[in-house]
Amino acid sequence: MIVGLRGIPEVEGGIETHVQSLAPRLVDLGCRVEVVGRSPYVRGADGKTAIRNWKGVKITAIPAPRSTSFETLIHTFLAVLYAGWKRPDILHIHAIGPALFVPLARLLGLRVVITHHGSDYKREKWGRFASSMLRAGERFGMRMSQQSIVISRAIQSEMRELYNKSGTLIPNGVDIPEMSKPGKFLASLGVQQGRYIIMVSRFVSEKRQLDLIEAFKLLSLENWKLVLVGSLDTGDEYIEQVKAAAEATENVLLSGFQSGRNLEELYSNAGVFVLPSSHEGLPIALLEALSYGLRSLASDIDANLEVGLGEHNYFPLGDTAVMARRLQALAQSAWSTEQIAAQRNWVAKNYNWDAIAEQTLQVYRNV
C-alpha cells in the first residue's frame, strides 16, 4: 500500500509522477499494489467519477481538505488508520511530511518503508512550526521505518550525517518518450517549433518562475517565447505574482497544467528547458526534458548538479544575468540529431524505471 501523495494518474507533482511510473511496474513484477489518494484529486476525465483501478493498481480515495497547511497531515493520518485496518504486507510512505505518522504505523503493527524525496523543511514557503514538523517526520521516518529509500546521493549523505542511516539509493526515473510533431496545441499557444523556452513545474516560490521571467527579459532572441507549464488553480499569493509578471512581460505564456499528448508536444518541440529552482529532491521534470533530447539549463543546487550535465548547463541560483547569458548561448547553439540521440540513450541507461522497480521490490523483500 502506497500513501503520502495526492493521487494518480495525471496529478501534478514530483511524487505523484514517481508513483504513477513505479506502481504499475510493481504490479508487472507480481505485487498487489494499492495507492491511497486524496478524493479531490482522484477523478476521471469528467472530473467527477472516482478512479478505482488504473493499469492494475487499485486506487482508494480518502477525503482530505484542500488546505496547504492540513491536507497532507489529515489525509496521511486517515490513510495510516485505513492501512491498519487493511493490513498490507508493506506500507510505503512517500515524503518526510507523511513520515510523521511512521510511529502510528509501527504502533499498529505495520511494516513500513519510506522514500525520502527531499528535505522539504528547506522550502521557502514553510514557517517555523511547519519546518519543525517536517524535521520530525524525517527523523521518525529514518529512525523508525524498517527500510528507507533516498532518491539522491545528496540526501543519502545528509541522512548518514544526521541519523547514521543512509537509506538505499534509488533515484527517480523517466520513460524515453516518442517525439511528437507540432500540432494543434502548439498552434493554440501561438508558439513555433524550436523557438520557445519551457519550464514545467508547480507554481511555488522555490521553483523560481519569477527569476526565469526576469532572465527572459534580458534575452535577445527574435520571435522566441517563454512557456510556463503548471497549475494555476490555487490562486495563492505567489501564483498571482507570477501571473502579474507574465502579463507585464511580452511573449510570456502560462499554459496551465498539461499532461499526456499536450505535454509531449510541448517537450518535443521546445528549444530550451529551464529549471531555476532553489529546492529539489532529484528533479523529474529535468530528467523528462533530457529524455526528449532538450538542451537544458538548471540552477546549481546539489540536486540539479547530481544529474551531471556540463558546466554550461548550470547557473548560480538566483543570478538572472548569468541565467540569461547561458540561455542565450544554449538557444543559439547547434544541436545535432546525434547529440539528441546520445542524450536520450544516456537518460535511458541511468534513469530506467524498470530497474528502479526491481530495486524497490528488493527493498520490500528486505523488510
Secondary structure, DSSP 4 states (H G I P E B T S, - for coil): -EESSS-SSS-SSHHHHHHHHHHHHHHHTT---EEEEETTT-B-TTSSSBP-EETTEEEEEE---S-TTTHHHHHHHHHHHHHHHH--S-EEEESTTGGGGHHHHHHTT--EEEEE---GGGSTT--HHHHHHHHHHHHHHHHHSSEEEESSHHHHHHHHHHHS---EE-------PPP----HHHHHHT--TT-EEEEE----GGG-HHHHHHHHHT---TT-EEEEES---S--HHHHHHHHHHHHSTTEEEEES--HHHHHHHHHH-SEEEE--S--SS-HHHHHHHHTT-EEEEE--HHHHTT---GGGEE-TT-HHHHHHHHHHHHHS---HHHHHHHHHHHHHHS-HHHHHHHHHHHHHT-
